[in-house]
Amino acid sequence: ILYSAILFSQETNVETRFWDNVSIGGGIGLNVGNGIFSASISPSAVYNFNQYVSAGPGLHFSYQDGRDFNSTLYGGSFIVLANPIPQIQLSADLEQLRYNINGENFIALSNGSFVNLPFEESGWNTALFLGAGFRAGPAVLGLRYNVLFNDNDNIYATAWAPFVRVFF
């Protein structure tokens, strides 16, 4: 009787390898000015498929309070990052935000007086940002363009937006 056995043993920890390729980052913002307050937080995580391509989800929350309005925005996003060379990062960021805006419109009457008309508006806004930036270490400074922007947009005043992105 001839018996042969070949055994292979390989210790792999798939979970460790997965988390080794995940980068955590995002952004925070704070703006305090003449009767205006704004704060935001946008955590995100990307999986680094290789040195050139990363992708992952993000969350967003912001609150603004001005003289005649306040708003709350919250939602999620999915970003794809491409690094054709180490110093340049290209991005595509699909974002879906819920907005709640409360405010007051002041209407001028023909007699010179004003009428205060309160308003409340809620809805969803979808944006698809295509961007490019200069990359130095974990930080990227760049400009992005919302290809879905329209003039009736309740969130963004313009299709162009500068950004600072940091991942560790």
C-alpha positions as CSV (number, residue, x, y, z in Angstrom):
1,I,0.0,0.0,0.0
2,L,1.4,3.3,-1.1
3,Y,0.1,6.4,0.7
4,S,1.1,9.9,-0.1
5,A,-0.1,13.1,1.5
6,I,0.8,16.7,0.8
7,L,-0.3,19.2,3.3
8,F,-0.1,23.0,3.0
9,S,-0.6,25.3,5.8
10,Q,-0.9,29.0,5.4
11,E,-1.9,31.3,8.2
12,T,-3.7,34.3,6.7
13,N,-5.7,36.9,8.5
14,V,-8.0,38.4,5.9
15,E,-9.4,40.9,8.4
16,T,-6.0,42.3,9.2
17,R,-5.1,42.7,5.5
18,F,-8.5,44.4,4.9
19,W,-8.0,47.0,7.6
20,D,-4.4,47.6,6.5
21,N,-5.8,49.0,3.2
22,V,-8.4,51.2,4.8
23,S,-7.8,55.0,5.3
24,I,-9.9,57.1,7.6
25,G,-10.4,60.8,7.1
26,G,-12.8,63.5,6.2
27,G,-13.3,67.1,7.1
28,I,-14.6,69.5,9.8
29,G,-15.6,73.1,9.5
30,L,-16.4,76.0,11.7
31,N,-17.4,79.5,10.6
32,V,-18.3,82.3,13.0
33,G,-18.9,85.8,11.7
34,N,-21.1,88.8,11.8
35,G,-24.3,87.2,12.9
36,I,-23.5,83.9,11.2
37,F,-22.5,80.5,12.7
38,S,-21.8,77.4,10.7
39,A,-20.4,74.0,11.7
40,S,-19.9,70.7,9.8
41,I,-18.4,67.3,10.2
42,S,-17.8,64.8,7.3
43,P,-16.1,61.6,8.3
44,S,-15.2,59.1,5.5
45,A,-13.3,55.9,4.9
46,V,-11.8,54.6,1.7
47,Y,-10.4,51.2,0.8
48,N,-7.0,51.5,-1.1
49,F,-7.2,48.9,-3.8
50,N,-3.7,49.8,-4.9
51,Q,-1.5,52.9,-5.0
52,Y,-3.6,54.4,-7.7
53,V,-7.3,53.8,-6.8
54,S,-9.3,54.1,-3.6
55,A,-13.1,54.2,-2.9
56,G,-15.5,54.3,0.0
57,P,-18.4,55.8,1.9
58,G,-18.8,59.1,3.8
59,L,-21.3,60.8,6.1
60,H,-22.1,64.5,6.3
61,F,-23.7,66.7,8.9
62,S,-23.8,70.5,9.0
63,Y,-25.7,73.3,10.7
64,Q,-25.9,77.0,9.7
65,D,-27.6,79.8,11.6
66,G,-27.7,83.3,10.1
67,R,-29.6,86.5,10.7
68,D,-32.7,85.4,8.9
69,F,-32.4,81.6,8.5
70,N,-31.1,78.4,9.9
71,S,-30.5,75.1,8.1
72,T,-29.5,71.5,8.8
73,L,-28.0,69.2,6.2
74,Y,-27.3,65.5,6.6
75,G,-26.6,62.5,4.4
76,G,-24.1,60.3,2.8
77,S,-21.7,60.0,-0.1
78,F,-19.5,57.6,-2.0
79,I,-16.1,58.7,-3.3
80,V,-13.7,57.2,-5.9
81,L,-10.1,58.6,-5.8
82,A,-7.5,58.1,-8.5
83,N,-3.8,59.0,-8.2
84,P,-2.3,58.8,-11.6
85,I,1.0,60.2,-10.1
86,P,1.7,60.7,-6.4
87,Q,1.2,64.5,-6.5
88,I,-2.1,64.5,-8.3
89,Q,-5.5,63.2,-7.1
90,L,-8.6,63.0,-9.3
91,S,-12.0,62.3,-7.6
92,A,-15.6,61.5,-8.3
93,D,-17.9,62.0,-5.3
94,L,-21.7,61.2,-5.4
95,E,-23.5,62.9,-2.6
96,Q,-27.1,62.7,-1.3
97,L,-28.1,65.3,1.3
98,R,-31.3,66.0,3.1
99,Y,-31.9,69.7,3.8
100,N,-34.2,71.5,6.3
101,I,-34.2,75.3,5.9
102,N,-36.2,77.7,8.1
103,G,-36.1,81.4,7.6
104,E,-37.8,84.8,7.1
105,N,-38.3,86.7,3.9
106,F,-38.6,90.5,4.2
107,I,-40.9,91.9,1.5
108,A,-40.9,95.6,0.8
109,L,-44.3,97.2,0.4
110,S,-45.1,100.2,-1.8
111,N,-45.6,102.4,1.3
112,G,-42.0,101.7,2.3
113,S,-42.7,99.3,5.1
114,F,-41.6,95.7,5.3
115,V,-43.5,92.5,5.9
116,N,-41.9,89.5,7.5
117,L,-42.9,86.2,5.8
118,P,-41.6,83.1,7.5
119,F,-40.8,80.0,5.4
120,E,-39.8,76.4,5.8
121,E,-38.4,74.2,3.1
122,S,-37.1,70.6,3.2
123,G,-36.0,68.2,0.5
124,W,-33.2,66.1,-1.0
125,N,-30.2,67.3,-3.1
126,T,-28.0,65.0,-5.2
127,A,-24.6,66.2,-6.3
128,L,-21.9,64.6,-8.4
129,F,-18.6,66.3,-7.9
130,L,-15.7,65.7,-10.3
131,G,-12.5,67.2,-8.9
132,A,-8.7,67.4,-9.1
133,G,-6.2,68.4,-6.5
134,F,-2.6,68.6,-5.5
135,R,-1.5,65.8,-3.1
136,A,1.1,66.2,-0.4
137,G,1.3,63.3,2.1
138,P,-2.1,62.6,3.5
139,A,-3.6,66.0,2.5
140,V,-5.1,67.1,-0.8
141,L,-6.0,70.7,-1.8
142,G,-8.1,71.0,-4.9
143,L,-11.2,72.2,-6.7
144,R,-14.3,70.2,-7.6
145,Y,-17.3,70.8,-9.9
146,N,-20.9,69.6,-9.4
147,V,-22.0,68.4,-12.8
148,L,-25.6,68.1,-11.5
149,F,-25.8,71.7,-10.3
150,N,-28.7,73.9,-11.2
151,D,-29.5,77.5,-10.3
152,N,-32.4,76.4,-8.1
153,D,-30.1,74.4,-5.9
154,N,-31.0,74.9,-2.3
155,I,-27.7,73.8,-0.9
156,Y,-24.9,75.1,-3.1
157,A,-24.6,78.7,-4.4
158,T,-22.2,77.7,-7.3
159,A,-21.2,74.5,-9.0
160,W,-17.5,75.1,-8.1
161,A,-16.2,74.2,-4.6
162,P,-12.6,74.2,-3.3
163,F,-11.8,71.3,-0.9
164,V,-9.2,70.1,1.5
165,R,-9.2,66.3,2.0
166,V,-7.2,64.4,4.5
167,F,-6.8,60.6,4.9
168,F,-4.7,58.6,7.3
